[in-house]
Amino acid sequence: MIMRKMLALFVTMGLLLSGCGGKTDTQKVYNFGLETDIVTMDSAFATDPASMSALHATTEGLMGVDAKGKTVPMLAKSYSLNDDHTVYTFKLRDNLKWTDLNGKTYPLKAQDFVYSWQRALKNASEYAYMFTSDGASIKNADAIAKLGVNASKEQLDTLGIKAPDDKTVVVTLERPIAYFLDIMTFSCFYPQNQEYVEKMGKQYATDVNHMLSCGAFIATKWTKNNKMEFKKNPNSFLAKEVQLDKLNLFLKQNPSTAALNFTNGTLDYAAINSSLVDKYKKDKSYKQFQMGYVFYININHRRSTLANKNVRAAISYAINRDDFTKNVLKDGSSKVGGMVGKTLAYNPKTGKDFRDDSGDYTHYDLAKAQQYLDEGLKELNKSSIDIEILYGSDESPEDTVAEYLQGALSKLKGLKVTNRATTRQGRIAAQDAGEYDIALQHWGPDYADPTTYLNLGLSDNSNNRGKWNNAAFDQVMHQAQLETDASKRWNELLEAEKIMMEDYAFIPLFQRGAATLQRTNKPGMIYKMAVGSPYTYTYIKVQ
């Protein structure tokens, strides 16, 4: 009898455990590794890839990407365009909702776009320029951006966005913008609920209890420097598209940690680096693809030594980019001939890639580099100079880049090179204070047009941290902004890059390739260059 009761108890416990485990086992979960931490979940201020990835999981814009990576209407169900291509009228989908962590919903209205765009400009966020003639060219954005926090409500209301009713967003541009629909996928153009934002005050978007979702997922837990967890948003118009029950973004996953976590099953997507490529390149989970990020040297033109063009030329000619990408990185990265990346924009007449049209401005010639340095030292009346390389150790693979550059530049007689490691935020702070010589940076395209890179050289661009100032460059870029003839504009942009590169305003290094490990039974993640967040998790499947 005792044995029978014990057997019955074990069977009952087994069924209970099976039931509980069954629920967990049948949940469809995707675990994605991000190299850096999430800085903010406020779409008006997000500028880093990790923040944008998290925001894209919870929020959509007027436009987004479909399961094939094509730019399509998202919160908008349709749009129309006037004859001169300067007024876009978006019609929003029916029954759009914001949802908080507890499931409470708020209607999403056209006014939410008006509010968020005005808020981004008034707060002079880092990406405020995306609204101006340097980006989307929204009517009156330039004037409002200059006013920033001093802009009045009346002045903000002159911005070229209106909500004539709850379901209509009308956007007026200063000029036609060929890439306008793509740029509408960018996070700074996401909507925000004014009542909720103002009610939350300083706590808004600082944790999962103080944020809303209108996208595929709802953030449920945020452990800073560690992990952000999401669940499927049942109130999203995308709910039928979403197969995942849960999405987890694991933060600060350096390549070695990410690879280990992929191997032990913790991650379904891991970015690895050159030191791990040989180990995994024959694995069926190994995938490589071209990214839009151009890595480059940002030069502090306020330093007298680096204000010397010959010194800048010497630095560029001393770098063997082919050797570095093929034999050190080995992740699909490739030498880039200028500031504009490959496979981004094409000649409107010939279809030729901008990079091929513009040509190659980056060459390796150590003897020539020494000649340039000798001439620069002569002009500076110095026998030698010291240069410090600033980089963020949390910005992979900048540590590898810094080490290689130190070795390459140290081959030049009369040049002493040291490295200074900090964090991404530390790098930016040092650059903004002008306390650096050269800094390692990378820039990903915000939209599919050469200006997404070239704008970095404008004298009034907030991301021109080295303070390069060239009147001829500014003038030709201004001409391109106003140009309505596509071919003429193309040639003006070619000329702009030529001015930038021949003056060594920045020193391009390489266009990054991605070496990754991806779970083969969980396909469907979309990577698309030149949109607000390159990764879209909405369409991931679990097979």
C-alpha positions in Angstrom: 0.0 0.0 0.0 2.8 2.4 1.0 4.6 1.6 -2.3 1.4 2.3 -4.3 0.9 5.7 -2.5 4.6 6.7 -3.1 4.3 5.7 -6.8 1.1 7.7 -7.1 2.8 10.7 -5.5 5.8 10.5 -7.9 3.4 10.3 -10.9 1.5 13.3 -9.6 4.7 15.3 -9.1 5.9 14.3 -12.5 2.7 15.5 -14.1 2.9 18.8 -12.2 6.5 19.4 -13.2 5.7 18.4 -16.7 2.9 20.9 -16.8 5.0 23.8 -15.4 8.0 22.8 -17.5 5.8 22.4 -20.5 4.7 26.0 -20.4 8.3 27.2 -20.2 9.5 24.7 -22.8 6.8 25.7 -25.3 7.5 29.4 -25.0 9.2 30.8 -28.1 12.2 32.8 -26.9 15.0 34.7 -28.7 18.2 35.8 -26.9 20.2 38.5 -28.6 23.7 39.6 -27.6 24.5 43.4 -27.7 28.0 44.5 -27.3 27.2 47.7 -25.3 24.8 48.9 -22.6 21.5 50.6 -23.2 21.9 54.3 -22.5 18.3 55.5 -22.8 14.8 54.3 -23.7 13.7 57.9 -24.6 13.5 58.0 -28.4 14.2 61.8 -28.4 17.7 61.2 -27.0 18.8 57.7 -28.1 21.9 57.8 -30.3 23.7 54.5 -29.5 23.0 51.1 -31.3 22.0 49.3 -28.1 19.4 51.9 -27.2 18.0 52.0 -30.7 17.8 48.2 -30.8 15.8 48.1 -27.6 13.6 51.0 -28.7 12.8 49.3 -32.0 11.6 46.3 -30.1 9.0 48.4 -28.3 8.2 51.2 -30.8 7.5 51.8 -34.4 7.4 54.9 -36.6 5.4 56.0 -39.6 7.6 53.7 -41.7 9.3 50.5 -40.8 10.6 47.3 -42.4 8.7 44.2 -43.5 9.8 40.5 -43.2 11.8 41.0 -46.4 13.6 44.1 -45.2 11.7 46.5 -47.4 10.7 49.9 -46.1 6.9 50.0 -45.8 4.2 51.9 -43.9 4.2 50.8 -40.3 2.1 52.9 -37.8 0.9 54.6 -41.0 -1.3 52.4 -43.2 -0.7 54.6 -46.2 0.7 57.9 -47.4 0.3 60.3 -50.3 2.6 62.8 -51.8 2.0 66.2 -53.5 3.2 67.0 -57.0 6.4 68.7 -56.0 7.3 66.0 -53.5 7.4 68.3 -50.5 4.2 67.3 -48.6 3.6 63.8 -47.3 0.2 63.0 -45.9 0.2 59.8 -43.7 -3.0 58.0 -42.7 -2.6 56.1 -39.4 -3.9 52.6 -38.9 -7.1 52.0 -37.0 -7.1 51.4 -33.2 -3.5 52.0 -32.6 -2.6 51.8 -28.9 0.1 52.5 -26.4 0.4 49.8 -23.7 2.2 50.0 -20.4 3.8 47.2 -18.3 0.5 46.4 -16.6 -1.5 46.2 -19.8 -3.2 49.6 -19.5 -3.7 51.2 -22.9 -3.8 54.7 -24.2 -4.9 55.7 -27.8 -2.0 56.5 -30.2 -2.9 59.6 -32.1 -1.4 61.7 -34.9 -0.6 64.4 -32.3 1.9 62.0 -30.7 4.2 62.6 -33.7 3.8 66.3 -33.5 4.7 66.3 -29.8 7.7 64.0 -30.0 9.3 65.9 -33.0 8.9 69.2 -31.3 10.3 67.8 -28.0 13.4 66.4 -29.8 14.1 69.8 -31.3 13.4 71.9 -28.3 15.6 69.7 -26.1 18.4 70.1 -28.7 19.0 66.3 -28.6 22.1 65.0 -30.4 20.0 63.9 -33.3 18.0 67.1 -33.6 20.0 67.7 -36.9 18.1 64.8 -38.4 15.0 67.1 -38.7 17.0 69.9 -40.3 18.4 70.4 -43.8 21.2 68.0 -42.9 18.6 65.2 -42.6 14.9 65.1 -43.3 14.7 68.8 -44.1 11.4 69.3 -42.2 10.1 72.9 -42.8 11.4 75.4 -40.3 13.5 72.8 -38.4 16.8 74.6 -39.0 15.5 77.8 -37.3 13.9 75.9 -34.4 17.0 73.7 -33.8 19.1 76.8 -33.4 16.7 78.1 -30.8 16.6 74.8 -28.9 15.4 75.2 -25.4 14.6 78.9 -26.1 12.0 77.9 -28.7 8.5 79.1 -27.8 5.3 77.1 -28.3 4.4 79.4 -31.2 7.8 78.8 -32.8 7.6 75.1 -32.3 4.2 75.1 -34.0 5.8 76.4 -37.2 7.6 73.1 -37.6 6.5 71.3 -40.7 4.3 68.6 -39.1 0.6 68.9 -38.4 -2.1 66.7 -37.1 -5.4 67.9 -38.7 -7.2 65.0 -37.0 -6.3 62.0 -34.8 -5.4 59.7 -37.8 -3.7 62.1 -40.1 0.0 63.3 -40.0 1.0 65.9 -42.6 4.7 66.5 -43.0 6.0 69.5 -45.1 9.6 69.6 -46.3 11.8 72.5 -47.3 12.8 70.5 -50.5 12.2 67.0 -52.0 14.2 64.4 -50.1 14.8 61.1 -52.0 15.5 59.1 -48.8 12.6 60.6 -46.8 10.6 57.4 -46.3 13.7 55.5 -45.1 14.6 58.3 -42.6 11.1 58.0 -41.1 12.2 54.6 -39.6 14.7 56.4 -37.4 14.0 56.4 -33.7 14.1 60.2 -33.2 10.9 60.3 -35.4 9.0 57.8 -33.2 5.8 59.1 -31.6 5.5 59.9 -27.9 2.4 60.3 -25.7 2.5 63.8 -24.3 0.2 63.2 -21.3 2.2 60.2 -20.2 5.6 61.7 -20.8 4.8 64.8 -18.8 3.1 62.8 -16.0 6.2 60.6 -15.6 8.5 63.6 -15.6 12.1 62.8 -15.0 11.3 59.1 -14.4 10.0 58.8 -18.0 11.8 55.9 -19.8 14.2 55.3 -16.9 12.7 51.8 -16.1 10.0 49.5 -17.4 7.4 51.0 -15.0 7.7 54.3 -16.7 7.5 53.6 -20.4 5.0 52.7 -23.1 5.0 50.4 -26.1 3.3 50.6 -29.5 5.6 48.1 -31.2 5.9 44.3 -31.3 7.1 43.9 -27.7 6.7 45.3 -24.2 9.7 45.7 -21.9 9.2 43.8 -18.7 12.5 43.9 -16.9 15.6 46.1 -17.3 18.7 45.2 -15.3 21.2 47.9 -16.2 24.5 46.7 -17.6 23.1 43.2 -17.8 19.8 42.5 -19.6 16.5 43.8 -20.9 13.6 41.4 -21.2 10.5 41.8 -23.4 7.2 40.0 -23.9 5.0 40.0 -26.9 2.7 43.0 -27.1 -0.9 41.7 -27.6 -2.2 45.2 -28.4 0.2 45.8 -31.2 -1.0 45.9 -34.8 2.0 43.6 -35.4 0.7 41.0 -33.0 -0.3 38.6 -35.8 3.2 38.8 -37.3 5.0 38.1 -34.0 5.8 34.5 -33.3 8.0 35.0 -30.3 6.6 35.0 -26.7 9.8 36.6 -25.3 12.8 38.5 -26.4 15.9 39.0 -24.3 18.6 41.5 -25.1 21.8 40.5 -23.2 24.0 43.6 -22.7 27.7 44.3 -22.7 28.4 41.0 -24.4 32.1 41.2 -25.5 32.9 38.8 -28.3 34.5 36.1 -26.0 31.6 36.2 -23.6 29.0 36.2 -26.4 30.7 33.2 -28.0 30.7 31.3 -24.8 27.1 32.1 -24.1 26.1 31.0 -27.6 27.9 27.7 -27.1 26.2 27.0 -23.8 22.8 28.0 -25.2 22.3 31.3 -23.4 22.4 33.3 -26.7 20.8 32.7 -30.1 22.8 35.6 -31.7 26.4 36.5 -30.8 28.8 38.9 -32.5 32.3 37.6 -32.4 35.7 39.1 -33.4 38.8 38.2 -35.3 40.3 36.1 -32.5 37.3 33.7 -32.8 36.7 33.6 -36.5 39.1 30.7 -37.2 37.5 28.7 -34.4 33.9 29.1 -35.7 34.1 29.8 -39.4 33.3 26.2 -40.4 30.4 25.9 -37.9 26.9 25.9 -39.5 25.9 28.7 -37.1 28.6 31.0 -38.4 27.4 33.9 -40.6 29.2 36.9 -42.1 27.7 40.0 -43.7 28.6 43.5 -44.7 27.5 46.2 -42.3 27.1 50.0 -42.9 29.5 51.1 -40.2 32.5 53.0 -41.5 35.4 53.1 -38.9 37.6 56.2 -39.1 40.0 58.4 -37.2 38.5 61.6 -35.9 41.2 64.3 -35.7 41.3 67.2 -33.3 42.0 70.0 -35.7 42.4 72.3 -32.7 45.8 70.7 -31.9 48.6 72.6 -33.6 50.4 69.4 -34.6 47.2 67.9 -36.2 46.2 71.1 -37.8 49.2 70.4 -40.0 47.9 68.8 -43.2 51.2 66.9 -43.8 51.0 65.3 -40.4 47.5 64.1 -41.2 48.6 62.8 -44.6 51.4 60.9 -42.9 49.0 59.1 -40.5 46.7 58.1 -43.4 49.6 56.7 -45.6 51.1 54.7 -42.7 48.0 52.5 -42.4 47.9 49.2 -44.3 44.1 48.8 -44.3 44.1 45.7 -46.5 46.5 43.9 -44.2 44.4 44.9 -41.1 41.0 43.8 -42.5 42.2 40.6 -44.1 44.8 39.3 -41.6 43.7 40.9 -38.3 40.0 41.4 -38.3 39.1 38.5 -40.7 35.4 39.2 -40.1 34.4 40.4 -43.6 35.5 44.0 -42.9 37.1 45.6 -45.9 39.2 48.7 -46.7 37.1 51.7 -47.5 38.3 54.4 -50.0 36.5 57.3 -48.4 34.0 58.4 -45.8 31.0 57.2 -47.7 30.5 53.4 -47.3 29.9 50.9 -50.0 26.5 49.5 -51.2 24.6 52.5 -49.8 23.9 55.0 -52.6 24.0 54.7 -56.4 24.4 57.1 -59.3 20.9 58.2 -60.5 21.9 57.9 -64.1 24.4 55.0 -64.3 23.5 53.0 -61.1 27.2 53.0 -60.1 28.0 52.8 -56.4 29.0 56.1 -54.9 32.2 54.5 -53.6 33.2 53.5 -57.1 32.2 56.8 -58.6 34.2 58.8 -56.0 37.3 56.7 -56.1 39.9 55.7 -53.6 41.4 58.2 -51.2 43.1 55.8 -48.8 46.5 54.4 -49.8 49.3 52.6 -48.0 52.9 53.8 -48.7 55.2 53.9 -45.7 58.0 55.8 -47.5 55.5 58.4 -48.6 54.1 58.6 -45.1 57.6 59.3 -43.8 58.1 62.1 -46.4 54.8 63.7 -45.3 55.8 63.5 -41.6 59.3 65.0 -42.3 57.7 67.9 -44.1 55.2 68.4 -41.4 57.9 68.4 -38.6 59.8 70.9 -40.6 56.8 73.2 -40.9 56.2 72.8 -37.2 59.9 73.4 -36.4 60.0 70.2 -34.3 62.2 67.1 -34.4 59.4 64.8 -33.1 55.8 64.9 -32.0 53.6 62.8 -29.6 50.1 61.6 -30.6 47.7 59.9 -28.3 45.0 57.5 -29.7 41.7 57.8 -27.7 39.2 54.9 -28.0 36.3 53.3 -26.2 37.3 49.8 -24.9 33.6 48.9 -24.9 33.3 49.7 -28.7 34.5 46.5 -30.3 36.8 46.1 -32.2 38.3 49.5 -31.3 40.9 47.9 -28.9 42.2 45.8 -31.8 42.2 48.9 -34.1 44.1 51.0 -31.5 46.7 48.3 -31.0 47.3 47.9 -34.7 47.4 51.7 -35.4 49.9 52.2 -32.6 52.2 49.7 -34.2 51.7 51.0 -37.7 52.2 54.7 -36.8 55.2 54.0 -34.5 57.1 52.9 -37.6 57.4 56.5 -38.6 60.6 58.2 -37.3 59.7 61.3 -35.3 56.3 60.1 -34.2 55.6 58.7 -30.7 52.2 57.1 -30.3 50.4 56.1 -27.1 46.9 54.7 -26.5 44.3 55.9 -24.0 41.4 53.5 -23.3 38.1 54.8 -21.9 34.4 54.0 -22.5 32.3 55.2 -25.3 30.8 57.9 -23.1 34.2 58.8 -21.8 35.5 59.2 -25.4 32.6 61.5 -26.3 33.1 63.6 -23.2 36.9 64.0 -23.9 36.1 64.9 -27.5 33.5 67.5 -26.6 36.0 69.0 -24.2 38.7 69.0 -26.9 40.9 66.9 -24.7 42.3 64.4 -27.3 44.6 64.2 -30.3 43.0 61.5 -32.4 40.0 59.3 -31.6 38.7 56.1 -33.0 35.1 56.3 -34.1 32.5 54.6 -36.4 29.4 55.9 -38.1 26.5 53.9 -39.3 24.2 55.3 -42.0 21.0 56.8 -40.8 19.5 56.7 -44.4 20.5 55.6 -47.9 22.3 58.8 -49.1 25.9 59.9 -49.1 25.0 62.9 -46.9 24.5 60.6 -43.9 28.4 60.4 -43.8 29.3 63.7 -45.4 27.3 65.7 -43.0 29.9 64.8 -40.3 32.2 67.4 -41.9 29.8 70.4 -41.8 31.2 73.1 -39.6 28.0 73.4 -37.5 27.3 69.6 -37.2 27.3 68.5 -33.5 29.1 65.3 -34.5 32.0 67.2 -36.0 33.8 66.9 -32.7 37.2 67.6 -34.2 36.1 71.0 -35.4 37.2 70.7 -39.0 36.1 73.8 -40.8 36.2 74.2 -44.5 34.2 76.9 -46.3 34.4 75.3 -49.7 33.0 72.0 -48.3 30.2 73.8 -46.5 29.4 75.7 -49.7 29.2 72.6 -52.0 27.1 70.8 -49.3 24.7 73.7 -49.2 24.4 73.6 -53.0 23.6 69.9 -52.8 20.9 70.6 -50.2 19.2 72.9 -52.6 19.8 71.0 -55.8 16.7 69.5 -57.4 18.5 67.9 -60.4 19.5 64.4 -59.1 22.6 64.1 -61.4 23.9 67.6 -60.5 23.4 66.8 -56.8 25.3 63.6 -57.2 28.3 65.4 -58.7 28.2 68.0 -55.9 28.4 65.2 -53.3 31.3 63.7 -55.1 33.0 67.0 -55.0 32.2 67.4 -51.3 33.9 64.1 -50.5 36.9 65.0 -52.6 37.4 68.2 -50.6 37.0 66.3 -47.3 39.4 63.5 -48.2 42.1 65.6 -49.8 42.2 67.8 -46.7 42.3 64.7 -44.5 39.4 66.0 -42.5 38.9 62.5 -41.2 40.9 59.4 -42.0 38.7 56.4 -43.1 39.9 53.0 -42.0 37.5 50.2 -43.0 33.8 49.3 -43.5 32.9 46.7 -40.9 31.8 43.2 -41.6 29.9 41.2 -39.1 31.2 37.8 -37.9 28.3 36.3 -36.0 26.9 33.1 -34.6 23.2 32.6 -35.2 20.9 29.8 -34.1 19.9 28.0 -37.3 16.5 27.0 -36.0 15.5 30.6 -35.2 15.5 32.4 -38.5 13.8 35.6 -39.5 15.8 38.4 -37.9 16.2 41.3 -40.3 19.4 43.2 -40.7 19.0 46.3 -42.9 21.7 48.9 -43.4 20.6 52.6 -43.3 17.5 52.5 -41.2 17.0 53.7 -37.6 17.8 50.4 -36.0 19.5 47.8 -38.3 18.0 44.9 -36.4 14.4 44.0 -36.5 13.1 41.2 -34.2 9.5 41.2 -35.2 9.6 38.4 -37.7 11.9 35.9 -35.9 10.6 32.3 -36.0 11.3 29.4 -33.8 11.4 26.1 -35.7 
